Amino acid sequence: MGKINDDRFATMSMSPENEQEKLKATVPNLESELENAQVATEGLQRFIDKAKKVTQLTELTPEIVHEFIRKIVVGKPEYKDGKRYQSVEIHYNGVGIIREPSPEEMEEYFQEHMQNRAARVIKTA
């Protein structure tokens, strides 16, 4: 006759109710995640606004450091392959930690810096 039995109906009607309860339970978590994302976005925007105020730095003053950096954490030195490595974490205001370079990247940056410095000395001579 096209009818389903009572047990089958009960099972089928419980599934949407269970799904609805699960969805209601996840709403507060999603709202919290959205709020955290908005706070992070606002912090990043404040950081960008501060950076726009200072376009060309000629010197690093304590005021500028306090404006941009919340704290700096320097780790203990480690020695690998006869070289000294030391981790440095810079916690920026409103942003947090921006990915810190690996020791290999730090070495590459240092070498570039030394090459640029040598090129400037040659130009002034």
N, C-alpha and C positions, 0 to 999 in steps of 0.2 A: 504494500500500500504506500510505500515511500516514506514511512515513518521510521524513526530510529528509536531504539529502546531507551529507557530512562537512564541507565548507567552510561550509555554512550553520550547522551545529551549532557549529563552532569560533567563528564570528562571534558567535553568540548566547550562548555560554558566556563569551566574553571580556568582554562588556558588563557583566555583574554584577561580575566580578572587578575591572575598571577602576574601576567606581563604588565598590566596597569600598575599594580603595587610596586613592581621592580622599577618601573619608570618614575613613579612618584618618589621612590627612595633615592634615585640617582639625581634628581633635580637639584637638591641642595648642594651636592658635590660639584655638579657642573656650574652652578651659580658661584660657588667659592672659587673654582678654577678661573672663571671669567673675571671675577673681582681681582684675583691675584695677577692675572694678565694685564688688566687695566692699570693696576698699581705699578707694575713693572714698566709698562708703556709710558706712564706719566713720569716715572723716574728717569727713563731714558730721554724723554723730551726735555726735562729740566736740564739734564746733562748737556744735551745738544745746544740748548739756549745759552748755557754758560759758556760753552766752547765758542759760540758765535760772537760773544762779547770780546773774546781775546783772539784776534785773527793772526797776529804776528808777534810772537814772544821774542824779546831780545834778552831777557833774563828771567830766571825762575825765582820768584820772590816767595816768602812764606805765605803771603796772602793768596797767591795763585795756587800754591800747593794745598792750602786749607779749603779753597773753593772747589777743587776738583777731586782731591784724594781724601778718603775717609781714614784709611790706615795702610801702612806698608808692613808686611811680615817678611822678615829675612830669616831663611832657614840656616841650619848649621852647614858648614862646608863639607863637601864630599870630594874624595880624590879618585879619579878614574883615569887609567892609562897615563899617569904622571901629570894630569891636569887637574886643576882645582875648579869644582863646580859648586855653585851656591844658588839655592832657589830663592826667588823673590816674588811675593804675591802683592799686587797692588789692588786694593779695594777702592774703586772709584765711587764718589757720592752719587747715589741714585741709580747706579748701574751694577755694582758688584764687581766681581773679578772678570776681566776680559782675558780670554785664553792666553796663558803664558807660553812663551816660545820654549821649544825643547832645547837641551844643551847644544845640539848640532846647529839649530837655527841661531842661537845666541852667538856661537862661534862665527857663523857666517855673517851675522850683523856686525860683529866686532871687526872682522876682516874688512868688510865694506867700509866701515867707519875709518879704519886705519888707512885704507887706500884713498878715500876722499880727503882725509887730513893731509896725506903726503902730496896729493894733487894740489891742494890749496897752498901748501908751503912752496911747491915748485912755482906756482903762478905768482906768488908775492916776491920771489927771489929774482 
